[in-house]
Amino acid sequence: MRRSKTLAKLRNNEPVRMCALGHYIPSYLRHAAHFGYDCIWLDLEHRAMGDRDVQSLLAHFHLFDIDCMLRPPTLEKTRLYRYLEDGATGLMIPHVSTPERARELVQAVKFPPLGDRGLDGAGLDSDYFLGYGPDYIDQANSETFLVVQIETPLAVENVDAIAAVEGVDGLFLGPGDLGLRIERLPGLSLTMEDARARVAAAAARHGKAWGCPASSEQLESLYGQGARLLAHGGDFMACMNMLRECGQRLDEVYG
């Protein structure tokens, strides 16, 4: 079974080089691998992609030896572990606000005794059964990861209990959704800085990784807080910035 570069880095307390992708661009995977990225966050929560396109991309992840942290559009148990069978290295689940939900997810995506994942053994993750052997179950549990997103005030309140759940490998702070709720829900005294500090403390206390999306200006401070799962760079912003810069250059030349 393919070894996870993300987990290898985290087990050595090293930062994971991660970027984001939300569209079907196989060449993006090749370029990310070439420039030293360990992992790509593949967003299917907010981006539409057919099952065959996802399977094709996951095959390219294996071809170019780069991890896929897939954010799924569903919590359906069989679909979650099918992404792992199809080759995803890990799953990042949005809006996990309670330890009960975290435990449900562990049940869905980990094999016994840790969870209750269904067994097939004929997917890409086991080289279509040719790689299925006596170590497959243990390798699947140890070389795939589960990251849960902290995106609500309730999740911040429960973050210590969520981080304590066995089988949860990481916490990923969602500044968009959490920031929206901090701004829109009345009576909250929570700030984003408080939330980051609480997530960082819970992760450190329970030996879990944590991270969030990070701009160039934020990278150093977040790394200093112990974040090792920082997503920096992505297809959406890259295209937008490129078109802005090219448009400005055309304005300079053409007037």
Secondary structure, 3 states (H helix, E strand, C coil): CCCCHHHHHHHCCCCEEEEEECCCCHHHHHHHHHCCCCEEEEECCCCCCCHHHHHHHHHHHHHCCCEEEEECCCCCHHHHHHHHHCCCCEEEECCCCCHHHHHHHHHHHCCCCCCCCCCCCCCHHHCCCCCCCCCHHHHHHHHCEEEEEECCHHHHHCHHHHHCCCCCCEEEECHHHHHHHHHHCCCCCCCHHHHHHHHHHHHHHHCCEEEEECCCCCHHHHHHCCCCEEEEEEHHHHHHHHHHHHHHHHHHHHC
